[in-house]
């Protein structure tokens, strides 16, 4: 059963960021920051994030790097979403920018260096994502040679892969950028560290998003290392706040949390879906971009901050002309 978020808003086309902030004359960390804490809304700028954090707070950052996951073929473009354990890949076919829903098992798409073959739908009862046999064994190397970043129609031109990487990116694996961390600069990270804000890594490799539909998030690969688990537990026991940078970081850390709120080292696939009915156990706040109306990510935001607070934040963001999507502005939600 599909659960819809409580947050409601209309997104004018003019609020979709079609280019990186650098192309608008800003540095990464100069995008707007809205801070929502309780009933208070504060308008700031991302390079002043430290004004809203305390010594001993912990930022959880996703170190997954973005792949050049779109490959143009004939007659379709293929979006490579995630590798499966048997060497096949989850893919989405795109026709003139729109998802292709009438694929059939055995269908082939001509790509550079060979053909991609559809094997079976990835999800029962759905026909958007497919399990496919790629044209080569080393798909990551193949995407370096032939791929480009996945883009959607609100982005007016193609930008290099570097525009889709965060300063924390270490392990290539995300079909789309874990974009909540994009506004961080090396200078801002240095200032936060000097202020006593802690930073710990997790990995969650993002699959393709689905802006055309309201599907729940698909299962994704994650890794919470032992040192991050220990640090989260230490911060919680000493009165600090755990603030996730992105919905991916929330999903990963909560997938490694036991029923009594203790985080342990954990890795594998997670199909965890957070909502107000299944709230996080350890996350106290969330740094996030702005999500499309009806996006399933809104349920996760509501699970952290509550539906009323999220609604206030989105109303204020629309009113004050914040920009949406991966190149847009950002928000800090605190419980």
N, C-alpha and C positions, 0 to 999 in steps of 0.2 A: 504494500500500500504506500503510495506517495504522500508524504507529509509536506505541506506548503508552509513557508515562513509567514510569520505574522506581519513583518515589515512590509509596508506598501508605499510606493512612490512612483512617479513618472519621471523617466530620464530623457531630457531633451537631447537631441542629436548633438547640439553644440557643446555638451559637456563630455563628449567622448574624446579623450586625448588621442590624436592621430599621429603624434610624433613624440620622440623622447624630449624631456625637458631641456636637454642640451641644445636641441634645435630651436627651442624657444628662448634661448639666451640665458638659461639657468644652469647651475650645476646640479648634480644628482640630488644633493641634500637641501636644495632650496625650494623644493615643492612644498605646497601648503600642508599643514598638519592640523587636524581637528582632534582635540582631546575631549573625550566624554567620560566624566567621572561622576557617578550619582546623577543628580539632575543638572549638573553644571556642564556647559559647553564652552570650550576655550578655543579660539582660533590662533594658530601659531604657524611656525615654519619648521620643517623637519630638522634643520641644523640646530634647533633649540630644543631637541628632544630631551636632553639632559635636565632641563628645568622641571620636567615632569617625572623624573626617575630619582630614586634614592640610593645612597651607598648600600650595597648588599642586595639590591635587586639583581635578578638574573635574566638575561635575554637568551632565549633559545633560538638559534639561527639554523636555517637549512643550508647545508653545504653542497646540495645537488647542483650540478652545472647543467645548463640548457643545451640541448642537442639542436643541430640543424636538421630538424625532424621532418620537414616537408620535401618531397622529391616529386618533380614534375614528370609525368609519364603520359602514355597514350592508352586510352582516352582520358584518364583521370590523373589528378594529383593524389599522391599517397601521403598521409600523415602517419608516421611511425610513432605509436603511443608507448608501448612497453614490451620488453622481451619476456617470453615465457621460459620455463625451465627446460623445455625440450628443444629449444632452438627456433621455435616459431615466434612470431611477433603479433601483438594486437595492433591493428591498423584501422584507419578510417579513410575511406575514399571520398574525394571532393570533386565535384563537377561544377566548374565556373564559380568556385568559392562556396558552394552549398554542399552539405553532406549528401551522399548518394545512398539511398535506402533500398534499392532494388537489386543488390548484388546477389550472386548465386554461387554455391559451392562449385569449385573447379574453374571459376572465372579467372582469367589472366589479365594482368595489366603490364604493358610493355614499359620497362624502366631501363635506364642506362645499365649496361653490363648484364642484362637478362630480363626475366619476367618474374613478377610477384603473383603467386597463386592463392586465391581465397580458398580456405579449407572448410570453415564452419563459422556460424555466428558466435561471437564471444559470449553473449548473454542470451539466455533463453527468452524467446518472445520478443527480441529486439533485433534490428537489422542494420544498425548504424556502425557498430564495431565488429571487426572480423578477426578471427585467427587466420594468419596467412604464412605461407612459406616465402621468405625473402629471396631475392636473386643471388645473394652471397651469404657466406657464413659470418664474416666479420661485418656486422651491420654498422657498428659505431665508426669503423674506418670508412665504410661505404658512405655514411652520411656526411663525413668530413669532405669527401670528394664531390658528392653530388647534391647534398641537401642545402636547404636554406631554412631560416627560422619560420615557424608557423605564424601566419598573420591572418587577421580577420578584416572584414571590409571597412571597419572604422579607421584602420591604419592606411594612410593615403599612398605610401610608397614603401619600398623594401629597405630595411635597415640592416647593417651588418650584425653578425652573431654577437659581437662584443656589446651591442646595445641591449642584448637580452641576457647578459650575465650580471650577477651580483658580485660584490667584493668578497663574498664568502664562498663562491663557487669553487669546489675542489674536485668533485667526482661527477663526470658527465653522466646524465641519465634521465633528465626531465624533458619530456616532449614540449612542454611550455614552461616559461620562466617562473620560478617561485618568486613572484614579483613584489611581495611585501617588503623584501630586503633590498630592492633596487635603490631606494633613496639613501642608503648608507654609503658614506664615503670613508676612505681610510682615515681622513682627518677627524671625522666625527667618531669613529670607533676609538681612536686614540684618546680623544677628550673624554669619552664615556669611561674608558678604562682608568684614566687618571682620576676620575670622579669617584671610583669605587664601584662602578657597575660591572657585574660579572657577565661573561659571554660564554656559552657552551654550545657545541655543535650537535645536531642530529642530521640524519639524511632521510628525506622522503622524495622519491622520484615521481614527479607529477606526470600523469597521463594527459591526453587531450581533454580539454574542457568542452562543454557543449552549450554554447550561448544560444542555440536555437531551441533548446528543450530544457525541461526542468527535472532532469534525471538526478537521482542521488549519485554521489561520487563513486567511481569504480574502485575496486581494490588496487592498492598501490604498494610498492616495495619500500620498506623503511628500515632504518638501523638506529637504535639508541645505544650508544656505547656505554660501557660500565662507568667510565669517569664522568660522563654527563649524568647518569642515573644517581651516582653518589653526590654530585654537586647539587642537583635538584633537591634531594632529600635533606642535605645539609642546610640549604637556603630556607626550605620550608620549616625546618626545626628551629631555625634561628630568627624567625620573624620576617624574613625577606619575601619579596614577591617574585613569582615566576611569570615572566611576560614572554609569550610566544611571538616570534616574528613570522606572521603568516598562519593561515589556516592549516598549512602543511605541518608546521611545527606543533600545533595543537594536536593534530591527528596522530602524529608520530609519538609524542610523549605520553598521551593518554592511552595509546595502544600498549605502552610498556608499563602501565600502572596497575598494581594489584587492587583487589577489592578494598583493602584497608588504606589506600592512598600512598603506598610505597612504590617508588619507581625502581625497576630492575632492568639490567641490560637485556635488550630484546631486538630481534631482527626477523625479517620475513615479509609476509604480505599482510596488510591490514584492510579489513572491510568495515572498520569502525565508522559509524555515522553518529555524530554528536548533535544534540538538539536540546531544547529546554526540558524535555522529558528524560534525556540522558546527558546531564551536564558534565563538564570536566571535573576531575578530582584534584588536580594540582595546579592548573593554569589560573592565574589571578588577573591576567590582562592580555591584550592582543593588539599587536601592530598589524594593520591590514590596509590593503587598497580598497577601492569602492567596487562593489559587486553589482551585477545587472539585476533588474527587477525579477523576482521569483527564483533567483539562483539558489541552489541548495546550500551554497556557502553561507547564506544569510541565517540559516538554521544554526550553523555552528557559532556565528557571531552572537545570536540570541542565547545560545547555551552558555556563553561566557559572561555576557553583560546583561542579559535579560531583554525581552522584546521591547519594553518601553524605552530603555536607554538607546537601543539600536535605532528605533524609530525616530527619536529626537535627533540622533546624530545624522541620519540620512535626510531628514527634513532640513536641518541646518546646512548640510553639504549642498543640497540642491539650491537652497535660497542664496547661499554665498558663492555659488558658481565654482565649486570644486570640480576637478576633472577626474573622469572615471578610467578604468582599465589599467593595463600594465605600465603605461607611461604617464599615469595621472598622479593625483594627489593621494594623501594617505590619512590614516586615522589611528588614534590610540584609544582603545576601549579599556577602561579599568573597572573592576568589580566594585 
